[in-house]
Amino acid sequence: MAAKIKAYFASDKGMRAVNLLFLLSMLIPGAGISFLACGAWILYLRYCMRRTGPGPVRAVCWLFIGFAVFLMGVNLYGLLRFG
């Protein structure tokens, strides 16, 4: 199962799936799809970090992961507060 996920993220389909989840989260607000989108984005970034060597790319990936966690928190607050 893990090998299939790694192969999927290694192909162009991995980022397409992440982008599709973000598009669906904008088209269907309040459905919790944004959590899936952010989670998939975090997994994709972690996979990319493992493929690259040390350097500024890893730092940028960590910044994006922090941003994704922040987005998940904001979406959770919105769902609990207004949903």
mmCIF file of the N, C-alpha and C atoms, coordinates in Angstrom:
data_MODEL
# 
_entry.id   MODEL 
# 
loop_
_atom_site.group_PDB 
_atom_site.id 
_atom_site.type_symbol 
_atom_site.label_atom_id 
_atom_site.label_alt_id 
_atom_site.label_comp_id 
_atom_site.label_asym_id 
_atom_site.label_entity_id 
_atom_site.label_seq_id 
_atom_site.pdbx_PDB_ins_code 
_atom_site.Cartn_x 
_atom_site.Cartn_y 
_atom_site.Cartn_z 
_atom_site.occupancy 
_atom_site.B_iso_or_equiv 
_atom_site.pdbx_formal_charge 
_atom_site.auth_seq_id 
_atom_site.auth_comp_id 
_atom_site.auth_asym_id 
_atom_site.auth_atom_id 
_atom_site.pdbx_PDB_model_num 
ATOM 1   N N  . MET A 1 1  ? 0.828   -1.193 0.000   1.00 0.00 ? 1  MET A N  1 
ATOM 2   C CA . MET A 1 1  ? 0.000   0.000  0.000   1.00 0.00 ? 1  MET A CA 1 
ATOM 3   C C  . MET A 1 1  ? 0.870   1.254  0.000   1.00 0.00 ? 1  MET A C  1 
ATOM 4   N N  . ALA A 1 2  ? 1.908   1.281  0.831   1.00 0.00 ? 2  ALA A N  1 
ATOM 5   C CA . ALA A 1 2  ? 2.785   2.448  0.879   1.00 0.00 ? 2  ALA A CA 1 
ATOM 6   C C  . ALA A 1 2  ? 3.522   2.640  -0.439  1.00 0.00 ? 2  ALA A C  1 
ATOM 7   N N  . ALA A 1 3  ? 3.887   1.545  -1.080  1.00 0.00 ? 3  ALA A N  1 
ATOM 8   C CA . ALA A 1 3  ? 4.575   1.643  -2.366  1.00 0.00 ? 3  ALA A CA 1 
ATOM 9   C C  . ALA A 1 3  ? 3.664   2.249  -3.425  1.00 0.00 ? 3  ALA A C  1 
ATOM 10  N N  . LYS A 1 4  ? 2.374   1.920  -3.375  1.00 0.00 ? 4  LYS A N  1 
ATOM 11  C CA . LYS A 1 4  ? 1.427   2.492  -4.332  1.00 0.00 ? 4  LYS A CA 1 
ATOM 12  C C  . LYS A 1 4  ? 1.258   3.998  -4.113  1.00 0.00 ? 4  LYS A C  1 
ATOM 13  N N  . ILE A 1 5  ? 1.219   4.404  -2.853  1.00 0.00 ? 5  ILE A N  1 
ATOM 14  C CA . ILE A 1 5  ? 1.075   5.829  -2.542  1.00 0.00 ? 5  ILE A CA 1 
ATOM 15  C C  . ILE A 1 5  ? 2.315   6.592  -3.000  1.00 0.00 ? 5  ILE A C  1 
ATOM 16  N N  . LYS A 1 6  ? 3.497   6.036  -2.757  1.00 0.00 ? 6  LYS A N  1 
ATOM 17  C CA . LYS A 1 6  ? 4.730   6.685  -3.193  1.00 0.00 ? 6  LYS A CA 1 
ATOM 18  C C  . LYS A 1 6  ? 4.774   6.796  -4.709  1.00 0.00 ? 6  LYS A C  1 
ATOM 19  N N  . ALA A 1 7  ? 4.355   5.747  -5.406  1.00 0.00 ? 7  ALA A N  1 
ATOM 20  C CA . ALA A 1 7  ? 4.347   5.783  -6.868  1.00 0.00 ? 7  ALA A CA 1 
ATOM 21  C C  . ALA A 1 7  ? 3.349   6.811  -7.377  1.00 0.00 ? 7  ALA A C  1 
ATOM 22  N N  . TYR A 1 8  ? 2.233   6.946  -6.684  1.00 0.00 ? 8  TYR A N  1 
ATOM 23  C CA . TYR A 1 8  ? 1.222   7.920  -7.088  1.00 0.00 ? 8  TYR A CA 1 
ATOM 24  C C  . TYR A 1 8  ? 1.746   9.344  -6.915  1.00 0.00 ? 8  TYR A C  1 
ATOM 25  N N  . PHE A 1 9  ? 2.402   9.617  -5.791  1.00 0.00 ? 9  PHE A N  1 
ATOM 26  C CA . PHE A 1 9  ? 2.951   10.953 -5.569  1.00 0.00 ? 9  PHE A CA 1 
ATOM 27  C C  . PHE A 1 9  ? 4.126   11.246 -6.496  1.00 0.00 ? 9  PHE A C  1 
ATOM 28  N N  . ALA A 1 10 ? 4.836   10.236 -6.922  1.00 0.00 ? 10 ALA A N  1 
ATOM 29  C CA . ALA A 1 10 ? 5.958   10.441 -7.833  1.00 0.00 ? 10 ALA A CA 1 
ATOM 30  C C  . ALA A 1 10 ? 5.483   10.823 -9.228  1.00 0.00 ? 10 ALA A C  1 
ATOM 31  N N  . SER A 1 11 ? 4.268   10.453 -9.583  1.00 0.00 ? 11 SER A N  1 
ATOM 32  C CA . SER A 1 11 ? 3.748   10.804 -10.899 1.00 0.00 ? 11 SER A CA 1 
ATOM 33  C C  . SER A 1 11 ? 3.123   12.202 -10.855 1.00 0.00 ? 11 SER A C  1 
ATOM 34  N N  . ASP A 1 12 ? 2.763   12.692 -12.019 1.00 0.00 ? 12 ASP A N  1 
ATOM 35  C CA . ASP A 1 12 ? 2.103   13.993 -12.092 1.00 0.00 ? 12 ASP A CA 1 
ATOM 36  C C  . ASP A 1 12 ? 0.694   13.946 -11.515 1.00 0.00 ? 12 ASP A C  1 
ATOM 37  N N  . LYS A 1 13 ? 0.144   12.767 -11.391 1.00 0.00 ? 13 LYS A N  1 
ATOM 38  C CA . LYS A 1 13 ? -1.212  12.622 -10.872 1.00 0.00 ? 13 LYS A CA 1 
ATOM 39  C C  . LYS A 1 13 ? -1.312  13.025 -9.406  1.00 0.00 ? 13 LYS A C  1 
ATOM 40  N N  . GLY A 1 14 ? -0.214  12.948 -8.680  1.00 0.00 ? 14 GLY A N  1 
ATOM 41  C CA . GLY A 1 14 ? -0.239  13.290 -7.260  1.00 0.00 ? 14 GLY A CA 1 
ATOM 42  C C  . GLY A 1 14 ? -0.597  14.738 -7.025  1.00 0.00 ? 14 GLY A C  1 
ATOM 43  N N  . MET A 1 15 ? 0.074   15.633 -7.708  1.00 0.00 ? 15 MET A N  1 
ATOM 44  C CA . MET A 1 15 ? -0.225  17.055 -7.537  1.00 0.00 ? 15 MET A CA 1 
ATOM 45  C C  . MET A 1 15 ? -1.568  17.406 -8.155  1.00 0.00 ? 15 MET A C  1 
ATOM 46  N N  . ARG A 1 16 ? -1.959  16.716 -9.206  1.00 0.00 ? 16 ARG A N  1 
ATOM 47  C CA . ARG A 1 16 ? -3.283  16.947 -9.791  1.00 0.00 ? 16 ARG A CA 1 
ATOM 48  C C  . ARG A 1 16 ? -4.380  16.613 -8.790  1.00 0.00 ? 16 ARG A C  1 
ATOM 49  N N  . ALA A 1 17 ? -4.204  15.533 -8.052  1.00 0.00 ? 17 ALA A N  1 
ATOM 50  C CA . ALA A 1 17 ? -5.196  15.133 -7.055  1.00 0.00 ? 17 ALA A CA 1 
ATOM 51  C C  . ALA A 1 17 ? -5.286  16.170 -5.942  1.00 0.00 ? 17 ALA A C  1 
ATOM 52  N N  . VAL A 1 18 ? -4.154  16.685 -5.509  1.00 0.00 ? 18 VAL A N  1 
ATOM 53  C CA . VAL A 1 18 ? -4.144  17.719 -4.469  1.00 0.00 ? 18 VAL A CA 1 
ATOM 54  C C  . VAL A 1 18 ? -4.852  18.969 -4.976  1.00 0.00 ? 18 VAL A C  1 
ATOM 55  N N  . ASN A 1 19 ? -4.567  19.379 -6.203  1.00 0.00 ? 19 ASN A N  1 
ATOM 56  C CA . ASN A 1 19 ? -5.220  20.559 -6.775  1.00 0.00 ? 19 ASN A CA 1 
ATOM 57  C C  . ASN A 1 19 ? -6.723  20.342 -6.933  1.00 0.00 ? 19 ASN A C  1 
ATOM 58  N N  . LEU A 1 20 ? -7.122  19.134 -7.327  1.00 0.00 ? 20 LEU A N  1 
ATOM 59  C CA . LEU A 1 20 ? -8.546  18.828 -7.464  1.00 0.00 ? 20 LEU A CA 1 
ATOM 60  C C  . LEU A 1 20 ? -9.251  18.905 -6.110  1.00 0.00 ? 20 LEU A C  1 
ATOM 61  N N  . LEU A 1 21 ? -8.607  18.429 -5.061  1.00 0.00 ? 21 LEU A N  1 
ATOM 62  C CA . LEU A 1 21 ? -9.212  18.513 -3.729  1.00 0.00 ? 21 LEU A CA 1 
ATOM 63  C C  . LEU A 1 21 ? -9.382  19.971 -3.295  1.00 0.00 ? 21 LEU A C  1 
ATOM 64  N N  . PHE A 1 22 ? -8.388  20.816 -3.590  1.00 0.00 ? 22 PHE A N  1 
ATOM 65  C CA . PHE A 1 22 ? -8.524  22.232 -3.249  1.00 0.00 ? 22 PHE A CA 1 
ATOM 66  C C  . PHE A 1 22 ? -9.639  22.882 -4.065  1.00 0.00 ? 22 PHE A C  1 
ATOM 67  N N  . LEU A 1 23 ? -9.768  22.521 -5.329  1.00 0.00 ? 23 LEU A N  1 
ATOM 68  C CA . LEU A 1 23 ? -10.842 23.057 -6.158  1.00 0.00 ? 23 LEU A CA 1 
ATOM 69  C C  . LEU A 1 23 ? -12.204 22.617 -5.619  1.00 0.00 ? 23 LEU A C  1 
ATOM 70  N N  . LEU A 1 24 ? -12.326 21.349 -5.257  1.00 0.00 ? 24 LEU A N  1 
ATOM 71  C CA . LEU A 1 24 ? -13.581 20.869 -4.681  1.00 0.00 ? 24 LEU A CA 1 
ATOM 72  C C  . LEU A 1 24 ? -13.899 21.548 -3.356  1.00 0.00 ? 24 LEU A C  1 
ATOM 73  N N  . SER A 1 25 ? -12.873 21.849 -2.563  1.00 0.00 ? 25 SER A N  1 
ATOM 74  C CA . SER A 1 25 ? -13.124 22.515 -1.287  1.00 0.00 ? 25 SER A CA 1 
ATOM 75  C C  . SER A 1 25 ? -13.629 23.940 -1.494  1.00 0.00 ? 25 SER A C  1 
ATOM 76  N N  . MET A 1 26 ? -13.257 24.563 -2.606  1.00 0.00 ? 26 MET A N  1 
ATOM 77  C CA . MET A 1 26 ? -13.783 25.895 -2.897  1.00 0.00 ? 26 MET A CA 1 
ATOM 78  C C  . MET A 1 26 ? -15.198 25.822 -3.465  1.00 0.00 ? 26 MET A C  1 
ATOM 79  N N  . LEU A 1 27 ? -15.487 24.784 -4.248  1.00 0.00 ? 27 LEU A N  1 
ATOM 80  C CA . LEU A 1 27 ? -16.801 24.660 -4.861  1.00 0.00 ? 27 LEU A CA 1 
ATOM 81  C C  . LEU A 1 27 ? -17.853 24.155 -3.879  1.00 0.00 ? 27 LEU A C  1 
ATOM 82  N N  . ILE A 1 28 ? -17.441 23.355 -2.896  1.00 0.00 ? 28 ILE A N  1 
ATOM 83  C CA . ILE A 1 28 ? -18.358 22.795 -1.902  1.00 0.00 ? 28 ILE A CA 1 
ATOM 84  C C  . ILE A 1 28 ? -17.874 23.234 -0.519  1.00 0.00 ? 28 ILE A C  1 
ATOM 85  N N  . PRO A 1 29 ? -18.154 24.470 -0.130  1.00 0.00 ? 29 PRO A N  1 
ATOM 86  C CA . PRO A 1 29 ? -17.651 24.942 1.172   1.00 0.00 ? 29 PRO A CA 1 
ATOM 87  C C  . PRO A 1 29 ? -18.390 24.282 2.333   1.00 0.00 ? 29 PRO A C  1 
ATOM 88  N N  . GLY A 1 30 ? -17.685 24.128 3.428   1.00 0.00 ? 30 GLY A N  1 
ATOM 89  C CA . GLY A 1 30 ? -18.275 23.590 4.644   1.00 0.00 ? 30 GLY A CA 1 
ATOM 90  C C  . GLY A 1 30 ? -18.436 22.087 4.668   1.00 0.00 ? 30 GLY A C  1 
ATOM 91  N N  . ALA A 1 31 ? -17.886 21.391 3.694   1.00 0.00 ? 31 ALA A N  1 
ATOM 92  C CA . ALA A 1 31 ? -18.055 19.938 3.649   1.00 0.00 ? 31 ALA A CA 1 
ATOM 93  C C  . ALA A 1 31 ? -16.880 19.192 4.263   1.00 0.00 ? 31 ALA A C  1 
ATOM 94  N N  . GLY A 1 32 ? -15.862 19.882 4.683   1.00 0.00 ? 32 GLY A N  1 
ATOM 95  C CA . GLY A 1 32 ? -14.712 19.217 5.273   1.00 0.00 ? 32 GLY A CA 1 
ATOM 96  C C  . GLY A 1 32 ? -13.702 18.719 4.255   1.00 0.00 ? 32 GLY A C  1 
ATOM 97  N N  . ILE A 1 33 ? -13.928 19.027 2.994   1.00 0.00 ? 33 ILE A N  1 
ATOM 98  C CA . ILE A 1 33 ? -12.995 18.602 1.952   1.00 0.00 ? 33 ILE A CA 1 
ATOM 99  C C  . ILE A 1 33 ? -11.666 19.329 2.092   1.00 0.00 ? 33 ILE A C  1 
ATOM 100 N N  . SER A 1 34 ? -11.699 20.505 2.696   1.00 0.00 ? 34 SER A N  1 
ATOM 101 C CA . SER A 1 34 ? -10.466 21.260 2.877   1.00 0.00 ? 34 SER A CA 1 
ATOM 102 C C  . SER A 1 34 ? -9.486  20.514 3.783   1.00 0.00 ? 34 SER A C  1 
ATOM 103 N N  . PHE A 1 35 ? -9.997  19.725 4.738   1.00 0.00 ? 35 PHE A N  1 
ATOM 104 C CA . PHE A 1 35 ? -9.115  18.917 5.576   1.00 0.00 ? 35 PHE A CA 1 
ATOM 105 C C  . PHE A 1 35 ? -8.403  17.853 4.747   1.00 0.00 ? 35 PHE A C  1 
ATOM 106 N N  . LEU A 1 36 ? -9.158  17.230 3.850   1.00 0.00 ? 36 LEU A N  1 
ATOM 107 C CA . LEU A 1 36 ? -8.545  16.241 2.963   1.00 0.00 ? 36 LEU A CA 1 
ATOM 108 C C  . LEU A 1 36 ? -7.514  16.887 2.052   1.00 0.00 ? 36 LEU A C  1 
ATOM 109 N N  . ALA A 1 37 ? -7.845  18.073 1.550   1.00 0.00 ? 37 ALA A N  1 
ATOM 110 C CA . ALA A 1 37 ? -6.926  18.771 0.655   1.00 0.00 ? 37 ALA A CA 1 
ATOM 111 C C  . ALA A 1 37 ? -5.633  19.140 1.377   1.00 0.00 ? 37 ALA A C  1 
ATOM 112 N N  . CYS A 1 38 ? -5.758  19.692 2.563   1.00 0.00 ? 38 CYS A N  1 
ATOM 113 C CA . CYS A 1 38 ? -4.559  20.065 3.322   1.00 0.00 ? 38 CYS A CA 1 
ATOM 114 C C  . CYS A 1 38 ? -3.762  18.843 3.740   1.00 0.00 ? 38 CYS A C  1 
ATOM 115 N N  . GLY A 1 39 ? -4.452  17.785 4.128   1.00 0.00 ? 39 GLY A N  1 
ATOM 116 C CA . GLY A 1 39 ? -3.757  16.550 4.498   1.00 0.00 ? 39 GLY A CA 1 
ATOM 117 C C  . GLY A 1 39 ? -3.009  15.946 3.323   1.00 0.00 ? 39 GLY A C  1 
ATOM 118 N N  . ALA A 1 40 ? -3.648  15.942 2.156   1.00 0.00 ? 40 ALA A N  1 
ATOM 119 C CA . ALA A 1 40 ? -2.979  15.429 0.959   1.00 0.00 ? 40 ALA A CA 1 
ATOM 120 C C  . ALA A 1 40 ? -1.799  16.312 0.589   1.00 0.00 ? 40 ALA A C  1 
ATOM 121 N N  . TRP A 1 41 ? -1.940  17.621 0.767   1.00 0.00 ? 41 TRP A N  1 
ATOM 122 C CA . TRP A 1 41 ? -0.852  18.549 0.471   1.00 0.00 ? 41 TRP A CA 1 
ATOM 123 C C  . TRP A 1 41 ? 0.329   18.296 1.402   1.00 0.00 ? 41 TRP A C  1 
ATOM 124 N N  . ILE A 1 42 ? 0.055   18.070 2.671   1.00 0.00 ? 42 ILE A N  1 
ATOM 125 C CA . ILE A 1 42 ? 1.117   17.782 3.635   1.00 0.00 ? 42 ILE A CA 1 
ATOM 126 C C  . ILE A 1 42 ? 1.843   16.492 3.254   1.00 0.00 ? 42 ILE A C  1 
ATOM 127 N N  . LEU A 1 43 ? 1.081   15.458 2.903   1.00 0.00 ? 43 LEU A N  1 
ATOM 128 C CA . LEU A 1 43 ? 1.709   14.201 2.474   1.00 0.00 ? 43 LEU A CA 1 
ATOM 129 C C  . LEU A 1 43 ? 2.562   14.398 1.228   1.00 0.00 ? 43 LEU A C  1 
ATOM 130 N N  . TYR A 1 44 ? 2.058   15.168 0.278   1.00 0.00 ? 44 TYR A N  1 
ATOM 131 C CA . TYR A 1 44 ? 2.814   15.434 -0.945  1.00 0.00 ? 44 TYR A CA 1 
ATOM 132 C C  . TYR A 1 44 ? 4.110   16.196 -0.638  1.00 0.00 ? 44 TYR A C  1 
ATOM 133 N N  . LEU A 1 45 ? 4.026   17.186 0.238   1.00 0.00 ? 45 LEU A N  1 
ATOM 134 C CA . LEU A 1 45 ? 5.224   17.947 0.597   1.00 0.00 ? 45 LEU A CA 1 
ATOM 135 C C  . LEU A 1 45 ? 6.243   17.081 1.333   1.00 0.00 ? 45 LEU A C  1 
ATOM 136 N N  . ARG A 1 46 ? 5.767   16.214 2.218   1.00 0.00 ? 46 ARG A N  1 
ATOM 137 C CA . ARG A 1 46 ? 6.689   15.314 2.922   1.00 0.00 ? 46 ARG A CA 1 
ATOM 138 C C  . ARG A 1 46 ? 7.386   14.379 1.935   1.00 0.00 ? 46 ARG A C  1 
ATOM 139 N N  . TYR A 1 47 ? 6.642   13.885 0.952   1.00 0.00 ? 47 TYR A N  1 
ATOM 140 C CA . TYR A 1 47 ? 7.247   13.024 -0.059  1.00 0.00 ? 47 TYR A CA 1 
ATOM 141 C C  . TYR A 1 47 ? 8.295   13.798 -0.855  1.00 0.00 ? 47 TYR A C  1 
ATOM 142 N N  . CYS A 1 48 ? 7.986   15.030 -1.219  1.00 0.00 ? 48 CYS A N  1 
ATOM 143 C CA . CYS A 1 48 ? 8.941   15.855 -1.974  1.00 0.00 ? 48 CYS A CA 1 
ATOM 144 C C  . CYS A 1 48 ? 10.191  16.150 -1.147  1.00 0.00 ? 48 CYS A C  1 
ATOM 145 N N  . MET A 1 49 ? 10.013  16.346 0.152   1.00 0.00 ? 49 MET A N  1 
ATOM 146 C CA . MET A 1 49 ? 11.164  16.614 1.011   1.00 0.00 ? 49 MET A CA 1 
ATOM 147 C C  . MET A 1 49 ? 12.101  15.414 1.071   1.00 0.00 ? 49 MET A C  1 
ATOM 148 N N  . ARG A 1 50 ? 11.540  14.233 1.060   1.00 0.00 ? 50 ARG A N  1 
ATOM 149 C CA . ARG A 1 50 ? 12.378  13.031 1.121   1.00 0.00 ? 50 ARG A CA 1 
ATOM 150 C C  . ARG A 1 50 ? 13.146  12.822 -0.171  1.00 0.00 ? 50 ARG A C  1 
ATOM 151 N N  . ARG A 1 51 ? 12.609  13.294 -1.271  1.00 0.00 ? 51 ARG A N  1 
ATOM 152 C CA . ARG A 1 51 ? 13.284  13.137 -2.559  1.00 0.00 ? 51 ARG A CA 1 
ATOM 153 C C  . ARG A 1 51 ? 14.391  14.154 -2.776  1.00 0.00 ? 51 ARG A C  1 
ATOM 154 N N  . THR A 1 52 ? 14.314  15.297 -2.096  1.00 0.00 ? 52 THR A N  1 
ATOM 155 C CA . THR A 1 52 ? 15.321  16.338 -2.273  1.00 0.00 ? 52 THR A CA 1 
ATOM 156 C C  . THR A 1 52 ? 16.370  16.252 -1.174  1.00 0.00 ? 52 THR A C  1 
ATOM 157 N N  . GLY A 1 53 ? 17.501  16.807 -1.447  1.00 0.00 ? 53 GLY A N  1 
ATOM 158 C CA . GLY A 1 53 ? 18.562  16.855 -0.453  1.00 0.00 ? 53 GLY A CA 1 
ATOM 159 C C  . GLY A 1 53 ? 18.353  18.013 0.501   1.00 0.00 ? 53 GLY A C  1 
ATOM 160 N N  . PRO A 1 54 ? 19.247  18.157 1.455   1.00 0.00 ? 54 PRO A N  1 
ATOM 161 C CA . PRO A 1 54 ? 19.122  19.270 2.398   1.00 0.00 ? 54 PRO A CA 1 
ATOM 162 C C  . PRO A 1 54 ? 19.348  20.602 1.681   1.00 0.00 ? 54 PRO A C  1 
ATOM 163 N N  . GLY A 1 55 ? 18.703  21.616 2.180   1.00 0.00 ? 55 GLY A N  1 
ATOM 164 C CA . GLY A 1 55 ? 18.865  22.926 1.583   1.00 0.00 ? 55 GLY A CA 1 
ATOM 165 C C  . GLY A 1 55 ? 17.608  23.760 1.695   1.00 0.00 ? 55 GLY A C  1 
ATOM 166 N N  . PRO A 1 56 ? 17.551  24.800 0.883   1.00 0.00 ? 56 PRO A N  1 
ATOM 167 C CA . PRO A 1 56 ? 16.419  25.727 0.989   1.00 0.00 ? 56 PRO A CA 1 
ATOM 168 C C  . PRO A 1 56 ? 15.083  25.120 0.568   1.00 0.00 ? 56 PRO A C  1 
ATOM 169 N N  . VAL A 1 57 ? 15.106  24.092 -0.256  1.00 0.00 ? 57 VAL A N  1 
ATOM 170 C CA . VAL A 1 57 ? 13.848  23.465 -0.673  1.00 0.00 ? 57 VAL A CA 1 
ATOM 171 C C  . VAL A 1 57 ? 13.144  22.852 0.529   1.00 0.00 ? 57 VAL A C  1 
ATOM 172 N N  . ARG A 1 58 ? 13.895  22.231 1.402   1.00 0.00 ? 58 ARG A N  1 
ATOM 173 C CA . ARG A 1 58 ? 13.304  21.643 2.613   1.00 0.00 ? 58 ARG A CA 1 
ATOM 174 C C  . ARG A 1 58 ? 12.728  22.731 3.516   1.00 0.00 ? 58 ARG A C  1 
ATOM 175 N N  . ALA A 1 59 ? 13.399  23.860 3.622   1.00 0.00 ? 59 ALA A N  1 
ATOM 176 C CA . ALA A 1 59 ? 12.897  24.950 4.462   1.00 0.00 ? 59 ALA A CA 1 
ATOM 177 C C  . ALA A 1 59 ? 11.575  25.486 3.908   1.00 0.00 ? 59 ALA A C  1 
ATOM 178 N N  . VAL A 1 60 ? 11.489  25.619 2.609   1.00 0.00 ? 60 VAL A N  1 
ATOM 179 C CA . VAL A 1 60 ? 10.259  26.098 1.991   1.00 0.00 ? 60 VAL A CA 1 
ATOM 180 C C  . VAL A 1 60 ? 9.141   25.081 2.177   1.00 0.00 ? 60 VAL A C  1 
ATOM 181 N N  . CYS A 1 61 ? 9.466   23.805 2.053   1.00 0.00 ? 61 CYS A N  1 
ATOM 182 C CA . CYS A 1 61 ? 8.463   22.761 2.281   1.00 0.00 ? 61 CYS A CA 1 
ATOM 183 C C  . CYS A 1 61 ? 7.944   22.809 3.711   1.00 0.00 ? 61 CYS A C  1 
ATOM 184 N N  . TRP A 1 62 ? 8.837   23.026 4.678   1.00 0.00 ? 62 TRP A N  1 
ATOM 185 C CA . TRP A 1 62 ? 8.399   23.134 6.069   1.00 0.00 ? 62 TRP A CA 1 
ATOM 186 C C  . TRP A 1 62 ? 7.500   24.355 6.266   1.00 0.00 ? 62 TRP A C  1 
ATOM 187 N N  . LEU A 1 63 ? 7.793   25.448 5.586   1.00 0.00 ? 63 LEU A N  1 
ATOM 188 C CA . LEU A 1 63 ? 6.928   26.625 5.675   1.00 0.00 ? 63 LEU A CA 1 
ATOM 189 C C  . LEU A 1 63 ? 5.542   26.323 5.112   1.00 0.00 ? 63 LEU A C  1 
ATOM 190 N N  . PHE A 1 64 ? 5.495   25.626 3.986   1.00 0.00 ? 64 PHE A N  1 
ATOM 191 C CA . PHE A 1 64 ? 4.215   25.263 3.397   1.00 0.00 ? 64 PHE A CA 1 
ATOM 192 C C  . PHE A 1 64 ? 3.449   24.276 4.274   1.00 0.00 ? 64 PHE A C  1 
ATOM 193 N N  . ILE A 1 65 ? 4.148   23.368 4.918   1.00 0.00 ? 65 ILE A N  1 
ATOM 194 C CA . ILE A 1 65 ? 3.489   22.440 5.833   1.00 0.00 ? 65 ILE A CA 1 
ATOM 195 C C  . ILE A 1 65 ? 2.892   23.210 7.013   1.00 0.00 ? 65 ILE A C  1 
ATOM 196 N N  . GLY A 1 66 ? 3.635   24.171 7.526   1.00 0.00 ? 66 GLY A N  1 
ATOM 197 C CA . GLY A 1 66 ? 3.103   25.016 8.606   1.00 0.00 ? 66 GLY A CA 1 
ATOM 198 C C  . GLY A 1 66 ? 1.877   25.793 8.150   1.00 0.00 ? 66 GLY A C  1 
ATOM 199 N N  . PHE A 1 67 ? 1.912   26.286 6.923   1.00 0.00 ? 67 PHE A N  1 
ATOM 200 C CA . PHE A 1 67 ? 0.759   27.004 6.373   1.00 0.00 ? 67 PHE A CA 1 
ATOM 201 C C  . PHE A 1 67 ? -0.440  26.077 6.225   1.00 0.00 ? 67 PHE A C  1 
ATOM 202 N N  . ALA A 1 68 ? -0.211  24.844 5.796   1.00 0.00 ? 68 ALA A N  1 
ATOM 203 C CA . ALA A 1 68 ? -1.305  23.875 5.648   1.00 0.00 ? 68 ALA A CA 1 
ATOM 204 C C  . ALA A 1 68 ? -1.921  23.543 7.008   1.00 0.00 ? 68 ALA A C  1 
ATOM 205 N N  . VAL A 1 69 ? -1.091  23.400 8.027   1.00 0.00 ? 69 VAL A N  1 
ATOM 206 C CA . VAL A 1 69 ? -1.609  23.140 9.380   1.00 0.00 ? 69 VAL A CA 1 
ATOM 207 C C  . VAL A 1 69 ? -2.419  24.339 9.865   1.00 0.00 ? 69 VAL A C  1 
ATOM 208 N N  . PHE A 1 70 ? -1.938  25.550 9.574   1.00 0.00 ? 70 PHE A N  1 
ATOM 209 C CA . PHE A 1 70 ? -2.671  26.766 9.929   1.00 0.00 ? 70 PHE A CA 1 
ATOM 210 C C  . PHE A 1 70 ? -4.033  26.791 9.228   1.00 0.00 ? 70 PHE A C  1 
ATOM 211 N N  . LEU A 1 71 ? -4.060  26.450 7.938   1.00 0.00 ? 71 LEU A N  1 
ATOM 212 C CA . LEU A 1 71 ? -5.319  26.413 7.195   1.00 0.00 ? 71 LEU A CA 1 
ATOM 213 C C  . LEU A 1 71 ? -6.279  25.380 7.780   1.00 0.00 ? 71 LEU A C  1 
ATOM 214 N N  . MET A 1 72 ? -5.753  24.251 8.188   1.00 0.00 ? 72 MET A N  1 
ATOM 215 C CA . MET A 1 72 ? -6.609  23.230 8.802   1.00 0.00 ? 72 MET A CA 1 
ATOM 216 C C  . MET A 1 72 ? -7.209  23.753 10.107  1.00 0.00 ? 72 MET A C  1 
ATOM 217 N N  . GLY A 1 73 ? -6.418  24.476 10.879  1.00 0.00 ? 73 GLY A N  1 
ATOM 218 C CA . GLY A 1 73 ? -6.927  25.056 12.126  1.00 0.00 ? 73 GLY A CA 1 
ATOM 219 C C  . GLY A 1 73 ? -8.001  26.105 11.876  1.00 0.00 ? 73 GLY A C  1 
ATOM 220 N N  . VAL A 1 74 ? -7.789  26.954 10.895  1.00 0.00 ? 74 VAL A N  1 
ATOM 221 C CA . VAL A 1 74 ? -8.777  27.977 10.559  1.00 0.00 ? 74 VAL A CA 1 
ATOM 222 C C  . VAL A 1 74 ? -10.066 27.328 10.066  1.00 0.00 ? 74 VAL A C  1 
ATOM 223 N N  . ASN A 1 75 ? -9.947  26.302 9.239   1.00 0.00 ? 75 ASN A N  1 
ATOM 224 C CA . ASN A 1 75 ? -11.137 25.616 8.737   1.00 0.00 ? 75 ASN A CA 1 
ATOM 225 C C  . ASN A 1 75 ? -11.875 24.893 9.861   1.00 0.00 ? 75 ASN A C  1 
ATOM 226 N N  . LEU A 1 76 ? -11.144 24.308 10.784  1.00 0.00 ? 76 LEU A N  1 
ATOM 227 C CA . LEU A 1 76 ? -11.773 23.635 11.921  1.00 0.00 ? 76 LEU A CA 1 
ATOM 228 C C  . LEU A 1 76 ? -12.514 24.654 12.786  1.00 0.00 ? 76 LEU A C  1 
ATOM 229 N N  . TYR A 1 77 ? -11.896 25.788 13.027  1.00 0.00 ? 77 TYR A N  1 
ATOM 230 C CA . TYR A 1 77 ? -12.557 26.851 13.791  1.00 0.00 ? 77 TYR A CA 1 
ATOM 231 C C  . TYR A 1 77 ? -13.833 27.302 13.091  1.00 0.00 ? 77 TYR A C  1 
ATOM 232 N N  . GLY A 1 78 ? -13.764 27.484 11.773  1.00 0.00 ? 78 GLY A N  1 
ATOM 233 C CA . GLY A 1 78 ? -14.932 27.907 11.030  1.00 0.00 ? 78 GLY A CA 1 
ATOM 234 C C  . GLY A 1 78 ? -16.052 26.886 11.066  1.00 0.00 ? 78 GLY A C  1 
ATOM 235 N N  . LEU A 1 79 ? -15.689 25.610 10.971  1.00 0.00 ? 79 LEU A N  1 
ATOM 236 C CA . LEU A 1 79 ? -16.713 24.562 11.018  1.00 0.00 ? 79 LEU A CA 1 
ATOM 237 C C  . LEU A 1 79 ? -17.356 24.467 12.402  1.00 0.00 ? 79 LEU A C  1 
ATOM 238 N N  . LEU A 1 80 ? -16.552 24.601 13.449  1.00 0.00 ? 80 LEU A N  1 
ATOM 239 C CA . LEU A 1 80 ? -17.090 24.500 14.798  1.00 0.00 ? 80 LEU A CA 1 
ATOM 240 C C  . LEU A 1 80 ? -17.875 25.747 15.193  1.00 0.00 ? 80 LEU A C  1 
ATOM 241 N N  . ARG A 1 81 ? -17.423 26.885 14.749  1.00 0.00 ? 81 ARG A N  1 
ATOM 242 C CA . ARG A 1 81 ? -18.053 28.150 15.132  1.00 0.00 ? 81 ARG A CA 1 
ATOM 243 C C  . ARG A 1 81 ? -19.328 28.440 14.331  1.00 0.00 ? 81 ARG A C  1 
ATOM 244 N N  . PHE A 1 82 ? -19.261 28.228 13.031  1.00 0.00 ? 82 PHE A N  1 
ATOM 245 C CA . PHE A 1 82 ? -20.366 28.638 12.169  1.00 0.00 ? 82 PHE A CA 1 
ATOM 246 C C  . PHE A 1 82 ? -21.122 27.474 11.555  1.00 0.00 ? 82 PHE A C  1 
ATOM 247 N N  . GLY A 1 83 ? -20.625 26.265 11.697  1.00 0.00 ? 83 GLY A N  1 
ATOM 248 C CA . GLY A 1 83 ? -21.221 25.150 10.973  1.00 0.00 ? 83 GLY A CA 1 
ATOM 249 C C  . GLY A 1 83 ? -22.120 24.334 11.786  1.00 0.00 ? 83 GLY A C  1 
# 
